[in-house]
Each structure stands twice: as structure tokens, then as C-alpha cells.
Amino acid sequence: RIQILFEEGSMILTKEEVISQLTDSIEPDHLISPPSTTVPDPILRSEGNYTNLSERFKLRNKSFKRQYAPLYAARLAMMKPMLVDIAKLKWFDVPIVQLNDIEPGKVCVIVGTLFKEMQLKPNILRDLSEDVNLPPKPERKRYTHSSDTLYLEDETQRIVLTSNISIKEAITGTVVCCKGKETVDGKFEVEEWSFSDYPAQIHNELSGPVTEDKYVAIVSGISIGDPNYDPMPLQLFVDLVTGQLGSMKDQTFYSKVARLIIAGNSLSKNTRDTQSVKQAKYLSKKVQAASIEAAQDLDDVLTQLVSCIFVDLMPGEFDPANFSLPQQPLHRCIFPQAAQYTSFQSVTNPYEADIDGITFLGTAGQNVKNIKQYTGLTDAVDIAEVTLKCRHLAPTCPDTLGCYPFVDEDPFILRECPHVYFIGNQKKFSTKMVNGEQGQRTLIVSVPSFYDSKQVVLVNLKDVSCFCVSVATVIGEEPNFNNLHSNENNSDDEDNSENDILEENVNILPDQDMEE
């Protein structure tokens, strides 16, 4: 018997009576409802048609004995016809000339590759020429300076650009067309300029063959192996997706997640032990790398996921993969358990795929991070939009971002406009729908780091809508199981705290004030 105290007095009830009063107002499908005596119908996971479109990012005959000049030449050769067509439409009465054919004072159009000469940009030759006894310089978040100079290069020469073009927001490696004239001091005074704009899109209508809700989940920045890593939120998400957690309503909802994309940085930065390279071999002979245990933990997580859902694993900046873009798929021997499932796929970074007629294109975030460091642009979604307009995923390659020395082609050039363009490992979740002049529509998604935000992005293939799911463990708060997914949040204010990002919390611990 249990004595319940009220302001007016007390009441003696049996345990069964207390349970009856607590459960009478709970809906039958609620998570804490009494066990049902009826056997529910089996819940089947949604499936979809899938095609991997990342073949151009895979390296076949690797050779690093090349220079990067052929890559810039191939980029300009592939992009120049597009810019010439745009220049003819915009300025049909202005002649298009090469840089060595410019006549001073005469208005003309030039096409070439932007290059920004930056005083603060890291330079290994300059660093070696300085005193070796000086302490190492601290790493900067940005390398822009008021003294930066912007050039435009073509097949013949280069020229300084001035006037109506922002040097701070210009991105090295982008191919543009500029209308203007050469001044007496040999500089090109820009009147107007343009990108190549969005590439053509195969399916202009975003509503594909999917007639009911079906989702693709995107997560990034799990950071397994970090000293402060908490495995509980990740395990909660795994249990939600695999149907081990939640009410029947929740399980039915997450059964509609047809595929999961892990967009890089599955392992923490701390698993990369760079000090062992500088140590003597006898000091590190019996020391096990931190990445080994972290990779084993990741394999355990992947094994739970791939037993129920298709998983595409992308490498990231801190994962055991090659540093330069495009990063090649993580070797399957790293995941001996998950690799046994056909539902597991290790893919490249960048990664492109067609899922039920909806094209997904994304990176682990290195391209956006590098552009942030060398320009005045700060918003991840805005930077992604610029890369779409200039038709290049990573324009700063190979100047400030490492990439493979391609010769005859540049695989980062966008041939088609994707329906969903995602950027992994960002500070917070945000989205933006951009529209092209030819009817292109692309949803740009900033995928937050799961380690920091405990958030996973869900994209609905039915209408290409997007929202995020917040999974966290908070002690002492009232549990909320009624709505496990939060609506889309387009705010990208970098000053927002983590508490502002987490819309919903899953509390797995009992309330401390509850007494039996």
C-alpha cells in the first residue's frame, strides 16, 4: 500500500490503483503506456531506387609526379565556353578578347580564373627563410587583409582587377567573365562581372516518383574517440532508426528512413596522433594508435545500423583516409563486422547519388571551411550557393586546399544541378532553397556536427523538405516523447548557444522527484 499526501490530507491506495490512475489518461500508443495484449502488425522499412554517381571522384591510375598547372588549364578549358555564352547574352555588343589582346581604354570582355594574392596566406618558402628559432605562428581563423590583390588569368597572362568587384569575397580558382577596360596603369577596371550560373538540372520538378513520405537521414561529425565523447546520444539515435526505441508511432515514422548518409568526421581529431611520427621507434613500439579503438567502436555502431538500413559512409578531415580531395572510400578492412553486410557502402568525399530520382551531392565540409578562411564569407549556406553558381565544388583546390593533380579534367566541375546539396560538419543546422533562371531548384543543407549539436537531418524525398531531429540526454528535465523531430530552423546566427539548437530532448533517466 502507498500513502499519497495531499494538502487536504492523505489517501491510502494499493499499487494497482496507483498504476491504474497513472495510466488511464495515457494513449495506447504512447511510449509509457501499459503493455498491449494484441500482437502489432510488422513494420517494414521503406526502400528506394539507388544509383551511385560518384565514379568521377574515384582515382584509378594514381600518380603524384605532376604539377598543378594542367589542372588549372583543364578547368579553364572546360569552363570558358560556358562563360563565353553568358557574356554574349549579357553584353552581346561588347567584344570578347584574350588578355594579350586588350587595348587600353577600350571596353571589352575577358574570361579567366581568379587568383587572390594574399599577404597572410601561409607560405612554406617564406616560413623557411625566416629565423628558425622563432616560435611557430598561431593558426589564423582568417587570412584576409586589406592589402590583398585580385588577378584574372587566362592562357596567356594575368591582369590586376579593380573597381566593381569585391576582393574580400572573391574566391581563388573560380572562372568568371568581366566587362570593363584597361587603365593607363595596366589594371583592368571592372564594370560588371558574372559567374557561369547554375548548371542544368535533369528533373526540374522536385516531386519525383515518390508518392508517400520517405526520408534520407544525414549525420556528420560523430567524433568517436574524443576524450569527452558521450556514446549515449548516438546510441539513442541508432535505437530510434533501428526501431528499438519509441512508441509504435515513432517506430512507424523512423521506418520511413530509407537511407543514412554519414558525412565525414566519424572519428575524432584526437585519434590522429601526429607526435608519434617525431618520436623514436622504440618509444612507440608497443603503443596502440588511438584510432584503432575508435574504429572498433565505429564498426560496432555501423553494424547495428546496417542490419536494418542502408548506410553510406563518407570520409572526412579527421578520418583515416587520404588528406587531399577527392578523398577515397575508407577501406572495408577497417570495419570487419559492418563490411559483411551488403547494406554498408564506403563512398568518396565528395559524394553524389540518385535516390528515387532525387540527386544528392555533398561534401564533408572541407571546401566550405577553406573558403571561409580565405574570404570574407561566413555563412556556410551562402558559400555553398556560390559554389553552385560558379559550377565548382572546391574552387580553392589546389591553391589552399589539397587535391589530386588531375591532368585532362577537373572532376569538381558541376555537370548537373543537384536537387539536394549538403555540407557536413557545420556549426548549426540551416537550409536554403535556391532557384536558377532555367527552373533549377536546389535545397542547400548545412548539416551540424553531431558531437556538438546532437542533431540529425532528415530530407523527405516526397517534396524535398528538410528538418532536423535532436537527440540528447538531459538529467532532471521532463521527458517529451510526443514530438521527437523539430521543424526546420533557417537561422544561421553563429552566436546561438547549444541550448537554442536543441529543440527536443529525449530523457532516458527517471525524474528524481518521483517516489514510489
C-alpha positions in Angstrom: 0.0 0.0 0.0 1.1 3.5 -0.8 0.3 6.7 1.1 -0.2 9.7 -1.1 -0.1 13.1 0.6 -2.4 16.0 -0.4 -2.9 19.4 1.1 -6.3 18.3 2.4 -4.9 15.1 3.9 -3.7 11.7 2.7 -5.1 8.7 0.8 -4.1 5.0 1.1 -4.1 3.2 -2.3 -2.8 -0.1 -3.5 -0.1 -0.3 -6.0 -2.5 -1.5 -8.7 -4.8 1.5 -8.0 -1.9 4.0 -8.4 -0.8 2.4 -11.7 -4.4 2.5 -12.9 -4.7 6.2 -12.1 -1.4 7.0 -13.8 -2.1 5.0 -17.0 -5.8 5.8 -17.6 -5.0 9.1 -19.2 -2.2 7.8 -21.4 -2.9 7.0 -25.1 -2.5 3.3 -26.1 0.4 4.0 -28.5 2.3 6.2 -26.0 5.8 5.1 -25.0 4.9 4.7 -21.3 1.5 3.1 -21.9 0.8 -0.3 -20.4 1.9 -3.4 -22.5 -0.7 -4.3 -25.1 -2.1 -7.8 -25.3 -2.5 -7.7 -29.1 0.3 -8.5 -31.4 1.0 -5.5 -33.6 1.5 -5.8 -37.4 5.1 -5.9 -38.5 6.6 -2.6 -39.6 8.5 -2.7 -42.9 11.3 -0.3 -43.7 10.9 1.9 -46.8 13.3 1.2 -49.7 14.2 3.2 -52.8 15.9 3.0 -56.1 19.6 4.0 -55.7 22.4 4.8 -58.1 25.9 5.9 -57.1 27.0 8.8 -59.3 30.5 9.3 -57.7 32.5 7.4 -60.2 34.3 10.5 -61.4 35.7 11.1 -57.9 37.4 7.7 -57.7 41.2 7.7 -58.6 42.3 4.9 -60.9 45.9 5.4 -62.0 47.4 7.4 -59.2 50.5 9.5 -60.0 51.7 12.4 -57.8 54.6 13.2 -60.1 52.7 16.0 -61.8 52.3 19.7 -61.4 49.1 21.5 -60.8 49.2 23.8 -63.8 47.4 21.2 -66.1 44.5 21.2 -63.6 44.0 25.0 -63.9 44.3 24.7 -67.6 41.8 21.9 -67.8 39.4 23.9 -65.5 39.6 27.0 -67.7 39.2 24.9 -70.9 36.1 23.3 -69.6 34.5 26.4 -68.1 35.4 29.0 -70.7 32.8 28.0 -73.3 30.1 28.4 -70.7 31.3 31.9 -69.7 31.6 33.0 -73.3 28.0 32.1 -73.9 26.9 34.0 -70.8 29.0 37.0 -71.9 27.4 37.0 -75.3 23.9 37.0 -73.7 24.7 39.8 -71.2 26.9 42.0 -73.3 26.2 41.0 -76.9 27.7 44.2 -78.4 31.0 44.0 -76.5 33.9 42.0 -78.0 35.4 39.1 -76.1 39.2 39.2 -76.1 42.2 37.4 -74.5 44.3 39.3 -72.1 47.2 39.8 -74.5 44.8 41.4 -77.0 43.3 44.1 -74.7 43.5 47.7 -76.0 43.9 50.3 -73.3 40.8 52.4 -72.8 38.6 50.2 -75.0 35.6 48.4 -73.4 35.9 44.6 -73.7 35.0 41.3 -72.0 37.7 39.0 -70.6 37.3 35.4 -69.3 39.7 33.8 -66.9 40.4 32.3 -63.5 40.5 34.4 -60.4 43.6 34.4 -58.2 44.0 36.3 -55.0 47.4 37.3 -53.8 47.2 37.4 -50.0 49.8 38.7 -47.6 48.7 36.5 -44.7 48.4 33.3 -46.7 50.7 30.5 -45.3 53.9 30.2 -47.4 56.3 27.4 -46.7 59.2 29.2 -48.5 58.7 32.4 -46.6 58.5 30.5 -43.3 61.7 28.6 -44.0 63.5 31.8 -45.0 62.7 33.4 -41.6 64.7 32.7 -38.4 64.3 29.1 -37.4 64.5 30.0 -33.7 61.2 31.9 -33.8 58.2 30.3 -32.2 55.6 28.8 -34.5 53.0 31.3 -35.6 49.5 30.7 -34.3 47.0 29.4 -36.7 44.6 32.1 -38.0 40.9 31.7 -38.5 41.0 34.0 -41.5 43.8 35.1 -43.8 42.2 38.1 -45.5 43.9 41.5 -45.4 43.2 45.0 -46.8 46.3 44.7 -49.0 45.1 41.6 -50.9 45.3 41.9 -54.7 43.0 40.2 -57.1 44.2 38.9 -60.5 42.5 37.3 -63.5 44.4 34.7 -65.5 43.8 33.1 -68.9 46.0 31.1 -71.2 48.3 34.0 -72.0 48.9 36.2 -68.9 47.3 37.8 -65.9 46.0 41.2 -65.0 45.0 43.1 -61.8 41.3 43.6 -61.3 39.9 46.8 -59.7 36.7 48.8 -59.1 33.4 46.9 -59.2 34.4 43.6 -57.7 34.9 42.6 -54.1 38.4 41.4 -53.4 37.4 40.2 -49.9 34.6 38.0 -51.2 36.4 36.8 -54.3 37.3 33.1 -54.3 40.6 31.9 -55.8 40.1 29.4 -58.6 36.6 30.5 -59.8 36.3 31.1 -63.6 34.4 34.4 -64.3 33.8 36.8 -67.1 34.4 40.5 -66.6 33.3 43.6 -68.6 35.5 46.7 -68.4 38.6 48.4 -69.8 42.3 48.6 -69.1 43.5 51.7 -67.4 46.7 53.6 -68.0 48.5 51.9 -65.1 47.9 48.5 -66.7 45.0 47.4 -64.4 41.6 46.2 -65.6 38.7 48.4 -64.3 35.7 46.1 -63.9 32.3 47.5 -64.7 30.3 44.2 -64.5 31.2 40.6 -63.9 29.4 37.2 -63.8 29.7 33.6 -62.7 28.7 30.7 -65.1 25.4 30.4 -63.0 23.7 27.1 -62.1 24.2 24.1 -64.3 21.3 22.4 -66.0 19.0 20.1 -63.9 17.6 16.9 -65.2 14.5 16.9 -63.1 13.2 20.4 -62.8 10.2 19.2 -60.8 11.3 18.3 -57.3 8.4 16.0 -56.8 9.7 12.7 -58.2 8.2 9.3 -58.3 7.8 9.2 -54.5 4.2 9.5 -53.6 4.5 9.0 -49.8 6.8 10.2 -47.1 10.2 8.7 -47.4 13.4 10.1 -45.8 17.1 10.2 -46.2 19.0 10.8 -42.9 22.3 12.8 -43.0 24.6 12.9 -40.0 28.1 14.2 -39.6 30.8 14.8 -37.0 30.1 11.9 -34.7 33.7 12.2 -33.4 34.1 8.8 -31.8 37.3 8.7 -29.8 37.2 12.2 -28.3 38.1 12.4 -24.6 34.7 14.0 -23.9 32.7 11.7 -26.2 29.4 10.6 -24.8 28.1 7.4 -26.6 24.5 7.7 -25.3 23.1 10.2 -27.8 24.5 8.3 -30.7 23.1 5.0 -29.3 19.7 6.7 -28.8 19.7 7.7 -32.5 20.7 4.2 -33.5 17.9 2.7 -31.5 15.4 5.2 -33.0 16.4 4.4 -36.6 16.5 0.6 -36.0 13.2 0.6 -34.2 14.5 -0.3 -30.8 13.2 2.9 -29.1 10.0 4.8 -29.1 6.3 4.1 -29.3 4.6 2.4 -32.3 4.0 5.9 -33.8 7.8 6.7 -33.5 8.8 3.3 -34.9 6.4 3.7 -37.9 7.9 7.2 -38.6 11.5 6.0 -38.5 10.8 3.0 -40.6 10.3 5.5 -43.5 14.0 6.4 -43.3 15.3 4.6 -46.3 19.0 5.5 -46.2 21.6 7.1 -43.9 24.5 9.2 -45.1 27.4 9.7 -42.7 29.1 12.9 -44.0 32.6 12.6 -42.6 34.5 13.0 -39.3 33.2 9.8 -37.8 36.4 9.7 -35.8 37.6 12.5 -33.5 40.6 14.8 -34.3 42.2 13.4 -31.2 42.6 10.0 -32.8 45.2 11.4 -35.1 48.5 11.0 -33.2 50.9 13.3 -35.1 53.5 13.2 -32.3 54.4 9.5 -32.9 55.9 10.5 -36.2 58.5 12.6 -34.5 59.3 10.1 -31.8 61.9 7.3 -31.9 60.5 4.0 -32.9 61.5 2.2 -29.7 59.3 4.8 -27.8 56.2 4.0 -29.8 56.8 0.3 -30.5 54.2 -1.0 -28.1 51.8 2.0 -28.2 48.5 1.3 -29.8 47.1 4.1 -32.0 44.0 5.8 -30.6 42.3 5.4 -33.9 42.2 1.6 -33.6 39.9 1.5 -30.6 37.8 4.4 -32.1 37.5 2.5 -35.4 36.3 -0.6 -33.5 33.6 1.4 -31.7 32.5 2.9 -35.1 32.4 -0.6 -36.5 30.1 -1.7 -33.7 27.7 1.3 -34.3 27.7 0.7 -38.1 26.9 -3.0 -37.6 23.8 -2.1 -35.6 22.7 0.4 -38.4 23.5 -1.7 -41.5 21.5 -4.6 -40.0 18.4 -2.5 -40.6 19.1 0.3 -43.0 21.4 1.2 -46.0 24.4 3.3 -44.8 26.8 5.4 -47.0 30.0 6.3 -45.1 31.9 9.3 -46.3 35.5 10.1 -45.1 36.2 13.4 -43.5 39.0 15.6 -42.5 39.9 13.6 -39.4 39.1 10.1 -40.7 41.8 7.5 -41.7 41.7 8.5 -45.4 43.9 10.4 -47.8 44.1 14.1 -47.0 43.7 15.5 -50.5 40.4 15.8 -52.3 38.7 13.8 -53.6 39.0 11.5 -50.5 38.8 7.9 -51.4 36.4 5.4 -49.6 37.5 4.2 -46.3 38.9 0.7 -46.6 36.5 -2.1 -45.7 39.0 -3.9 -43.6 38.6 -1.1 -41.0 35.1 -2.3 -40.4 35.2 -6.1 -40.4 31.7 -6.6 -39.0 29.8 -3.9 -40.9 31.6 -4.8 -44.2 29.9 -8.2 -44.2 26.5 -6.6 -44.9 25.6 -5.6 -48.4 23.7 -2.6 -47.0 27.1 -1.0 -46.0 28.8 1.2 -48.5 32.0 3.2 -48.1 31.9 6.1 -50.6 34.0 9.1 -51.7 34.1 12.7 -50.5 32.6 14.5 -52.4 29.7 12.1 -52.8 26.9 12.1 -55.3 23.9 9.7 -55.7 20.5 9.4 -57.1 17.8 8.2 -54.7 14.4 7.7 -56.1 15.0 10.4 -58.8 16.4 12.9 -56.3 20.1 13.8 -56.8 22.1 14.2 -53.6 25.5 15.9 -53.7 27.6 16.7 -50.7 30.9 17.1 -49.0 32.3 16.6 -45.5 32.8 20.4 -45.2 36.5 20.9 -46.1 35.6 23.1 -49.2 33.4 25.4 -47.2 35.8 25.6 -44.3 38.7 26.6 -46.6 36.7 29.3 -48.4 35.7 30.7 -45.0 39.4 31.1 -44.1 40.4 32.9 -47.3 37.4 35.1 -48.0 35.1 37.4 -46.1 32.2 35.0 -46.5 30.9 33.5 -43.2 27.7 31.6 -43.8 28.0 28.0 -44.9 24.8 28.0 -46.9 25.8 31.2 -48.7 29.2 29.7 -49.5 27.6 26.6 -50.9 25.3 28.7 -53.0 28.4 30.5 -54.5 30.0 27.1 -55.4 26.8 26.2 -57.2 26.8 29.5 -59.1 30.4 29.1 -60.2 29.7 25.4 -61.0 32.7 24.2 -58.9 32.6 22.2 -55.7 36.1 23.2 -54.4 37.4 26.2 -56.3 40.3 26.8 -53.8 41.8 23.5 -54.9 44.7 23.2 -55.3 45.8 26.7 -54.1 44.9 26.5 -50.4 43.0 23.1 -50.3 44.9 19.9 -51.2 43.6 17.9 -54.1 44.9 15.3 -56.5 46.9 16.7 -59.5 44.4 15.9 -62.3 45.6 16.5 -65.9 42.9 16.2 -68.5 39.8 17.1 -66.4 38.5 18.7 -63.3 36.0 16.3 -61.5 34.9 19.1 -59.2 33.1 21.0 -62.0 29.4 20.5 -61.7 27.8 19.0 -64.8 24.3 18.9 -63.4 22.5 20.8 -60.7 21.6 18.6 -57.8 18.3 18.6 -56.0 19.9 18.4 -52.5 23.4 19.9 -51.8 24.6 19.1 -48.3 27.6 20.4 -46.4 28.7 18.3 -43.4 30.4 19.2 -40.1 29.0 22.7 -39.7 28.2 24.6 -36.5 24.4 24.5 -36.9 21.5 23.3 -39.0 20.2 25.6 -41.7 18.7 25.3 -45.1 18.1 27.4 -48.2 16.1 26.7 -51.4 17.9 28.4 -54.4 16.3 28.8 -57.8 18.1 29.1 -61.2 17.0 31.1 -64.2 16.2 27.9 -66.2 14.0 26.4 -63.5 16.6 24.8 -61.4 15.7 24.3 -57.7 18.2 23.1 -55.2 17.9 22.6 -51.4 21.1 23.6 -49.7 21.5 21.9 -46.3 24.1 22.8 -43.6 24.5 19.5 -41.6 25.6 20.2 -38.0 28.2 18.3 -36.2 26.5 15.6 -34.2 29.2 15.8 -31.5 28.3 19.4 -30.8 24.6 19.6 -31.6 23.2 16.1 -31.2 21.2 16.7 -34.4 20.5 14.6 -37.4 19.0 16.0 -40.7 16.1 14.3 -42.4 15.3 15.0 -46.1 11.8 14.0 -47.4 12.1 12.5 -50.9 8.4 13.2 -51.5 8.7 17.0 -51.6 12.4 17.6 -50.8 11.5 19.3 -47.5 14.0 19.1 -44.6 14.1 19.2 -40.8 16.4 18.0 -38.1 16.0 15.6 -35.2 17.5 16.4 -31.9 18.6 13.5 -29.7 20.1 14.3 -26.3 20.2 13.1 -22.7 19.3 15.7 -20.1 19.1 14.9 -16.5 16.3 16.5 -14.4 14.1 17.6 -17.3 10.6 16.5 -18.1 10.7 13.8 -20.8 9.0 14.7 -24.1 8.1 11.8 -26.4 5.2 13.5 -28.2 7.3 15.1 -30.9 10.8 13.7 -31.5 11.5 15.8 -34.6 11.9 19.6 -34.7 10.8 21.7 -37.6 13.2 23.4 -40.0 15.3 26.2 -38.5 16.8 28.5 -41.1 18.6 30.7 -38.6 22.4 30.7 -39.1 23.5 33.0 -36.3 26.8 31.8 -35.1 26.2 33.2 -31.6 23.4 30.9 -30.8 24.1 28.5 -27.9 23.8 24.8 -28.0 20.6 25.0 -25.8 19.0 27.1 -28.6 19.8 24.5 -31.2 18.3 21.5 -29.3 14.6 21.7 -29.9 13.6 18.4 -28.3 15.3 16.2 -25.7 14.9 12.5 -25.0 15.3 12.0 -21.3 16.1 8.3 -20.5 16.5 8.8 -16.8 13.6 8.9 -14.3 12.6 12.1 -12.7 14.5 12.5 -9.4 11.4 13.8 -7.7 9.3 10.7 -8.5 8.9 8.5 -5.4 7.3 5.0 -5.1 
